[in-house]
Amino acid sequence: MGDDQLAKAGLYVDDFNQLRLIDPDVAELLQSAQDKSAEFNEQLKNFQTTTGGLIESIEEFANVVETEKIRAMMLRNTQDRDMAENDPVLLQMTIRELTVEKERLRVELEAVRKIEKEQEEYIQMMTEH
């Protein structure tokens, strides 16, 4: 039986004269694709490791920046208060700003309490049914 007749029957002979169900050229392409896939997976793992370290470094830097930002704000507030103590106009402005902030926070607290009450009612209704 010739190679053409075997190929028609879906059988192939490879370079080592072994009978195969897949065309040797196709098998070679599949093996090549599998090798490239494994190589790509390895590169992807390396990329994830590298980016993971980079992300950790950036997060640490962001924490340092946030700490310095808070420290600068505290320093500025301290300086503003010191200046306000010496200047009655600045003192009045600061009082007004703090009063407005207090009112805003009070309104926000009321809104949060209202939402909390609605959620508690909803939870109560859901647990009863």
Backbone as ProteinMPNN parsed JSONL, in Angstrom:
{"seq_chain_A": "MGDDQLAKAGLYVDDFNQLRLIDPDVAELLQSAQDKSAEFNEQLKNFQTTTGGLIESIEEFANVVETEKIRAMMLRNTQDRDMAENDPVLLQMTIRELTVEKERLRVELEAVRKIEKEQEEYIQMMTEH", "coords_chain_A": {"N_chain_A": [[0.838, -1.172, 0.0], [0.581, 2.206, -0.87], [1.863, 5.439, 0.186], [-0.005, 7.39, -0.498], [-2.41, 6.019, -0.609], [-2.641, 5.248, 2.049], [-2.867, 7.779, 3.193], [-5.313, 8.571, 2.194], [-6.898, 6.892, 3.667], [-6.614, 8.037, 6.082], [-4.331, 7.552, 7.492], [-0.871, 7.821, 8.246], [2.62, 7.74, 7.518], [5.449, 8.329, 9.408], [8.742, 9.932, 9.619], [10.183, 8.01, 10.914], [9.183, 5.697, 10.065], [6.851, 4.932, 11.354], [3.444, 4.253, 11.951], [0.955, 6.721, 11.845], [-1.863, 8.705, 12.987], [-2.188, 11.297, 12.4], [-1.204, 13.684, 10.03], [2.244, 13.986, 9.473], [3.328, 16.556, 8.949], [1.333, 18.24, 9.91], [1.318, 17.402, 12.565], [3.856, 18.269, 13.289], [3.529, 21.032, 13.032], [1.58, 21.426, 15.02], [3.044, 20.677, 17.292], [4.993, 22.65, 17.233], [3.38, 24.906, 17.634], [2.487, 24.318, 20.197], [4.89, 24.427, 21.631], [5.556, 27.13, 21.243], [3.408, 28.269, 22.557], [3.878, 27.423, 25.187], [6.258, 28.808, 25.632], [5.313, 31.433, 25.405], [3.577, 31.486, 27.617], [5.456, 31.294, 29.669], [6.843, 33.697, 29.293], [4.753, 35.423, 29.869], [4.315, 34.855, 32.576], [6.745, 35.797, 33.617], [6.45, 38.492, 32.965], [4.208, 39.137, 34.565], [5.338, 38.783, 37.102], [7.313, 40.76, 37.072], [5.752, 43.09, 36.678], [4.192, 42.905, 38.928], [6.024, 43.415, 40.998], [6.674, 46.023, 40.295], [4.207, 47.309, 40.617], [3.864, 47.021, 43.389], [5.995, 48.629, 44.257], [5.16, 51.119, 43.295], [2.804, 51.449, 44.764], [3.863, 51.619, 47.349], [5.312, 53.992, 47.049], [3.173, 55.721, 46.552], [1.93, 55.655, 49.044], [3.884, 56.899, 50.602], [3.883, 59.422, 49.406], [1.26, 60.218, 49.991], [1.407, 60.339, 52.787], [3.27, 62.418, 53.112], [1.826, 64.449, 51.928], [-0.34, 64.738, 53.693], [1.11, 65.54, 55.934], [2.112, 68.001, 55.004], [-0.293, 69.389, 54.665], [-1.154, 69.512, 57.313], [0.865, 71.077, 58.405], [0.483, 73.458, 56.964], [-2.088, 74.123, 57.858], [-1.518, 74.571, 60.537], [0.189, 76.779, 60.32], [-1.602, 78.592, 59.135], [-3.419, 78.868, 61.222], [-1.788, 79.998, 63.138], [-1.235, 82.437, 61.914], [-3.818, 83.407, 61.795], [-4.435, 83.82, 64.42], [-3.073, 86.115, 64.962], [-4.269, 87.924, 63.288], [-7.306, 89.403, 63.211], [-9.206, 89.457, 61.106], [-8.517, 87.258, 59.48], [-8.96, 85.321, 61.364], [-11.753, 85.499, 61.717], [-12.536, 84.723, 59.14], [-11.623, 82.099, 59.122], [-13.212, 81.035, 61.118], [-15.718, 81.237, 59.876], [-15.325, 79.53, 57.685], [-14.928, 77.087, 58.994], [-17.415, 76.849, 60.232], [-19.121, 76.588, 58.03], [-18.126, 74.187, 57.023], [-18.76, 72.524, 59.176], [-21.56, 72.593, 59.053], [-21.955, 71.42, 56.552], [-20.986, 68.859, 57.079], [-22.843, 68.081, 59.001], [-25.219, 67.961, 57.518], [-24.47, 65.956, 55.75], [-24.187, 63.853, 57.565], [-26.853, 63.541, 58.393], [-27.983, 62.67, 55.986], [-26.628, 60.237, 55.646], [-27.531, 58.873, 57.892], [-30.237, 58.667, 57.229], [-30.096, 57.012, 54.968], [-29.02, 54.77, 56.203], [-31.151, 54.065, 57.901], [-33.119, 53.446, 55.995], [-31.907, 51.241, 54.801], [-31.8, 49.482, 56.959], [-34.543, 49.089, 57.362], [-35.157, 47.84, 54.951], [-33.621, 45.51, 55.169], [-34.861, 44.387, 57.38], [-37.399, 43.954, 56.304], [-36.741, 42.085, 54.331], [-35.825, 39.944, 55.862], [-38.094, 39.163, 57.172], [-39.656, 37.989, 55.267]], "CA_chain_A": [[0.0, 0.0, 0.0], [1.399, 3.404, -0.964], [1.593, 6.525, 1.132], [-1.225, 8.085, -0.924], [-3.565, 5.208, -0.205], [-2.732, 5.363, 3.51], [-3.334, 9.128, 3.495], [-6.755, 8.572, 1.93], [-7.521, 6.166, 4.766], [-6.389, 8.793, 7.302], [-3.149, 7.031, 8.156], [0.341, 8.43, 7.71], [3.878, 7.148, 7.949], [6.366, 9.419, 9.713], [10.142, 9.741, 9.208], [10.722, 6.824, 11.578], [8.377, 4.607, 9.528], [5.809, 4.536, 12.295], [2.106, 4.604, 11.479], [0.367, 7.821, 12.62], [-3.209, 9.121, 12.596], [-2.11, 12.706, 12.023], [-0.177, 13.985, 9.03], [3.459, 14.429, 10.165], [3.488, 18.009, 8.823], [0.372, 18.836, 10.847], [1.815, 17.097, 13.911], [4.998, 19.156, 13.532], [2.97, 22.37, 13.259], [0.944, 21.412, 16.336], [4.106, 20.665, 18.3], [5.592, 23.992, 17.201], [2.419, 25.809, 18.285], [2.496, 24.002, 21.624], [6.145, 24.962, 22.162], [5.438, 28.596, 21.283], [2.44, 28.578, 23.609], [4.572, 27.258, 26.467], [7.21, 29.928, 25.722], [4.509, 32.623, 25.669], [3.131, 31.4, 29.012], [6.611, 31.611, 30.512], [7.064, 35.147, 29.186], [3.645, 36.07, 30.573], [4.599, 34.719, 34.008], [7.826, 36.746, 33.915], [5.846, 39.83, 32.902], [3.386, 39.305, 35.759], [6.243, 38.932, 38.234], [7.932, 42.082, 36.961], [4.748, 44.133, 36.909], [3.776, 42.808, 40.331], [7.013, 44.157, 41.778], [6.526, 47.435, 39.955], [2.979, 47.782, 41.254], [4.153, 47.14, 44.819], [6.841, 49.812, 44.434], [4.331, 52.308, 43.065], [1.903, 51.577, 45.908], [4.665, 52.125, 48.462], [5.588, 55.397, 46.753], [1.91, 56.442, 46.737], [1.729, 55.789, 50.491], [4.825, 57.923, 51.066], [3.38, 60.706, 48.914], [0.062, 60.547, 50.766], [1.858, 60.731, 54.119], [3.866, 63.752, 52.996], [0.732, 65.372, 51.613], [-1.045, 64.988, 54.953], [2.021, 66.32, 56.778], [2.126, 69.37, 54.468], [-1.578, 70.009, 54.985], [-1.161, 69.814, 58.751], [1.767, 72.21, 58.598], [-0.184, 74.641, 56.428], [-3.169, 74.473, 58.782], [-0.889, 75.147, 61.731], [0.648, 78.122, 59.954], [-2.788, 79.42, 58.956], [-3.972, 79.174, 62.556], [-0.879, 80.956, 63.793], [-1.465, 83.736, 61.287], [-5.17, 83.832, 62.131], [-4.423, 84.307, 65.809], [-2.532, 87.471, 64.952], [-5.077, 88.767, 62.408], [-8.723, 89.155, 63.495], [-9.951, 89.197, 59.866], [-8.259, 85.863, 59.142], [-9.617, 84.52, 62.394], [-13.176, 85.468, 61.363], [-12.673, 83.903, 57.927], [-11.429, 80.704, 59.52], [-14.423, 80.646, 61.848], [-16.784, 81.037, 58.88], [-15.019, 78.312, 56.922], [-15.18, 75.934, 59.858], [-18.862, 76.781, 60.439], [-19.678, 76.026, 56.795], [-17.704, 72.782, 56.995], [-19.551, 71.841, 60.2], [-22.912, 72.464, 58.518], [-21.889, 70.42, 55.48], [-20.838, 67.548, 57.709], [-24.107, 67.777, 59.672], [-26.151, 67.55, 56.464], [-24.0, 64.655, 55.273], [-24.523, 62.886, 58.604], [-28.29, 63.294, 58.308], [-28.219, 61.862, 54.781], [-26.131, 58.887, 55.91], [-28.468, 58.256, 58.849], [-31.453, 58.347, 56.483], [-29.777, 55.828, 54.166], [-28.885, 53.653, 57.129], [-32.497, 53.699, 58.345], [-33.773, 52.779, 54.862], [-31.296, 49.923, 54.623], [-32.248, 48.634, 58.072], [-35.932, 48.727, 57.072], [-35.12, 46.888, 53.855], [-33.111, 44.244, 55.721], [-35.924, 43.871, 58.229], [-38.448, 43.463, 55.415], [-36.251, 40.884, 53.659], [-35.698, 38.837, 56.814], [-39.435, 38.751, 57.57], [-40.279, 37.211, 54.175]], "C_chain_A": [[0.887, 1.241, 0.0], [0.996, 4.447, 0.06], [0.309, 7.274, 0.783], [-2.468, 7.326, -0.487], [-3.75, 5.259, 1.304], [-3.293, 6.723, 3.903], [-4.829, 9.231, 3.254], [-7.511, 7.887, 3.053], [-7.326, 6.889, 6.1], [-5.223, 8.29, 8.115], [-1.914, 7.589, 7.471], [1.544, 7.707, 8.264], [4.844, 8.301, 8.199], [7.783, 9.078, 9.284], [10.77, 8.494, 9.822], [9.962, 5.565, 11.157], [7.388, 4.04, 10.536], [4.473, 5.049, 11.767], [1.486, 5.638, 12.42], [-1.038, 8.124, 12.108], [-3.247, 10.563, 12.127], [-0.976, 12.856, 11.024], [1.057, 14.513, 9.758], [3.685, 15.939, 10.072], [2.562, 18.731, 9.799], [0.843, 18.603, 12.28], [2.982, 18.015, 14.279], [4.522, 20.586, 13.806], [2.311, 22.467, 14.638], [1.984, 21.446, 17.458], [4.769, 22.034, 18.39], [4.677, 25.001, 17.91], [2.405, 25.58, 19.794], [3.762, 24.561, 22.281], [6.082, 26.482, 22.288], [4.465, 29.041, 22.367], [3.091, 28.476, 24.988], [5.562, 28.404, 26.692], [6.456, 31.222, 26.056], [4.023, 32.639, 27.116], [4.259, 31.751, 29.972], [6.902, 33.113, 30.489], [5.979, 35.907, 29.943], [3.848, 35.994, 32.088], [5.701, 35.689, 34.428], [7.299, 38.174, 33.929], [5.016, 40.105, 34.15], [4.252, 39.507, 36.997], [6.854, 40.336, 38.243], [6.933, 43.18, 37.272], [4.24, 44.09, 38.342], [4.728, 43.574, 41.233], [6.91, 45.652, 41.541], [5.297, 48.028, 40.63], [3.195, 47.962, 42.752], [4.991, 48.386, 45.094], [6.03, 51.092, 44.279], [3.377, 52.526, 44.233], [2.65, 52.109, 47.131], [4.954, 53.614, 48.272], [4.333, 56.238, 46.964], [1.625, 56.646, 48.225], [2.642, 56.864, 51.069], [4.331, 59.306, 50.651], [2.168, 61.144, 49.725], [0.435, 60.996, 52.18], [2.445, 62.14, 54.097], [2.802, 64.81, 52.705], [-0.036, 65.731, 52.886], [-0.184, 65.838, 55.879], [2.056, 67.786, 56.317], [0.823, 70.094, 54.78], [-1.655, 70.388, 56.46], [-0.282, 71.023, 59.037], [1.125, 73.5, 58.126], [-1.315, 75.087, 57.352], [-2.617, 75.11, 60.053], [-0.426, 76.565, 61.464], [-0.535, 79.068, 59.776], [-3.387, 79.805, 60.3], [-3.094, 80.183, 63.289], [-1.08, 82.355, 63.237], [-2.83, 84.28, 61.688], [-5.227, 84.378, 63.551], [-3.932, 85.747, 65.869], [-3.389, 88.438, 64.131], [-6.556, 88.458, 62.632], [-9.549, 88.864, 62.237], [-9.762, 87.736, 59.441], [-8.94, 84.922, 60.128], [-11.107, 84.398, 62.088], [-13.416, 84.602, 60.116], [-12.553, 82.416, 58.261], [-12.663, 80.194, 60.244], [-15.567, 80.375, 60.871], [-16.55, 79.754, 58.079], [-15.33, 77.065, 57.742], [-16.673, 75.763, 60.121], [-19.537, 76.164, 59.221], [-19.344, 74.543, 56.703], [-18.524, 71.97, 57.995], [-20.97, 71.61, 59.688], [-22.957, 71.405, 57.408], [-21.807, 69.01, 56.056], [-22.127, 67.127, 58.416], [-25.127, 67.272, 58.653], [-25.765, 66.178, 55.929], [-24.344, 63.554, 56.269], [-26.017, 62.553, 58.564], [-28.612, 62.397, 57.114], [-27.779, 60.42, 55.008], [-27.053, 58.166, 56.893], [-29.76, 57.845, 58.149], [-31.234, 57.084, 55.647], [-29.667, 54.597, 55.054], [-30.252, 53.152, 57.588], [-33.235, 52.952, 57.238], [-33.225, 51.378, 54.657], [-31.717, 48.964, 55.733], [-33.69, 48.188, 57.854], [-35.99, 47.675, 55.974], [-34.655, 45.521, 54.345], [-34.18, 43.594, 56.577], [-37.027, 43.254, 57.374], [-38.009, 42.155, 54.745], [-36.16, 39.695, 54.614], [-37.057, 38.328, 57.269], [-40.071, 37.857, 56.519], [-39.515, 35.99, 53.899]], "O_chain_A": [[1.837, 1.325, 0.778], [-0.049, 4.357, 0.705], [-0.392, 7.744, 1.679], [-3.453, 7.921, -0.05], [-4.879, 5.308, 1.792], [-4.097, 6.822, 4.83], [-5.539, 9.894, 4.009], [-8.644, 8.259, 3.358], [-7.809, 6.425, 7.133], [-5.132, 8.571, 9.309], [-1.911, 7.805, 6.259], [1.492, 7.131, 9.351], [5.047, 9.149, 7.33], [8.007, 8.046, 8.652], [11.768, 7.982, 9.315], [10.071, 4.515, 11.79], [7.124, 2.839, 10.568], [4.391, 6.142, 11.207], [1.488, 5.459, 13.638], [-1.368, 7.843, 10.956], [-4.227, 11.0, 11.524], [0.077, 12.231, 11.158], [0.929, 15.412, 10.59], [4.185, 16.542, 11.021], [2.956, 19.709, 10.434], [0.774, 19.507, 13.114], [3.092, 18.477, 15.415], [5.04, 21.264, 14.693], [2.465, 23.469, 15.336], [1.819, 22.159, 18.448], [5.069, 22.518, 19.481], [5.141, 25.839, 18.684], [2.321, 26.53, 20.573], [3.694, 25.112, 23.38], [6.495, 27.052, 23.298], [4.674, 30.065, 23.017], [2.882, 29.332, 25.848], [5.689, 28.91, 27.807], [6.905, 32.009, 26.888], [4.052, 33.681, 27.77], [4.038, 32.431, 30.974], [7.173, 33.721, 31.524], [6.259, 36.919, 30.586], [3.583, 36.963, 32.799], [5.603, 36.329, 35.475], [7.658, 38.968, 34.798], [5.108, 41.187, 34.73], [3.921, 40.327, 37.853], [6.904, 41.004, 39.276], [7.228, 44.095, 38.04], [3.894, 45.126, 38.909], [4.295, 44.298, 42.13], [7.042, 46.45, 42.468], [5.353, 49.139, 41.159], [2.751, 48.958, 43.324], [4.73, 49.115, 46.051], [6.2, 52.038, 45.049], [3.161, 53.663, 44.651], [2.129, 52.951, 47.862], [4.854, 54.399, 49.215], [4.413, 57.346, 47.494], [1.13, 57.702, 48.621], [2.226, 57.647, 51.923], [4.357, 60.246, 51.445], [2.06, 62.31, 50.105], [-0.162, 61.933, 52.709], [2.145, 62.956, 54.969], [2.888, 65.937, 53.194], [-0.344, 66.9, 53.121], [-0.686, 66.751, 56.535], [2.034, 68.7, 57.141], [0.833, 71.277, 55.12], [-2.159, 71.455, 56.81], [-0.651, 71.892, 59.827], [1.209, 74.524, 58.805], [-1.484, 76.28, 57.603], [-3.183, 76.07, 60.576], [-0.627, 77.454, 62.291], [-0.481, 80.217, 60.214], [-3.814, 80.943, 60.49], [-3.583, 81.091, 63.961], [-1.095, 83.335, 63.981], [-2.982, 85.484, 61.898], [-5.99, 85.3, 63.837], [-4.343, 86.508, 66.744], [-3.245, 89.652, 64.269], [-7.018, 87.372, 62.284], [-10.506, 88.093, 62.303], [-10.727, 87.059, 59.087], [-9.433, 83.858, 59.753], [-11.668, 83.307, 62.19], [-14.385, 83.845, 60.055], [-13.299, 81.588, 57.738], [-13.108, 79.068, 60.019], [-16.299, 79.397, 61.023], [-17.483, 78.99, 57.833], [-15.921, 76.11, 57.239], [-17.149, 74.633, 60.222], [-20.421, 75.319, 59.358], [-20.198, 73.735, 56.341], [-18.938, 70.851, 57.692], [-21.521, 70.526, 59.877], [-23.886, 70.6, 57.343], [-22.472, 68.09, 55.581], [-22.465, 65.943, 58.43], [-25.815, 66.279, 58.891], [-26.628, 65.335, 55.684], [-24.743, 62.457, 55.878], [-26.392, 61.387, 58.69], [-29.418, 61.473, 57.224], [-28.475, 59.486, 54.609], [-27.32, 56.975, 56.734], [-30.316, 56.788, 58.445], [-32.084, 56.195, 55.621], [-30.153, 53.52, 54.708], [-30.48, 51.945, 57.656], [-33.899, 51.948, 57.498], [-33.973, 50.442, 54.374], [-31.962, 47.783, 55.485], [-34.028, 47.037, 58.129], [-36.776, 46.731, 56.051], [-35.229, 44.495, 53.979], [-34.382, 42.382, 56.507], [-37.529, 42.171, 57.677], [-38.807, 41.228, 54.607], [-36.397, 38.557, 54.208], [-37.171, 37.183, 57.707], [-40.939, 37.048, 56.844], [-39.886, 35.216, 53.017]]}, "name": "protein", "num_of_chains": 1, "seq": "MGDDQLAKAGLYVDDFNQLRLIDPDVAELLQSAQDKSAEFNEQLKNFQTTTGGLIESIEEFANVVETEKIRAMMLRNTQDRDMAENDPVLLQMTIRELTVEKERLRVELEAVRKIEKEQEEYIQMMTEH"}
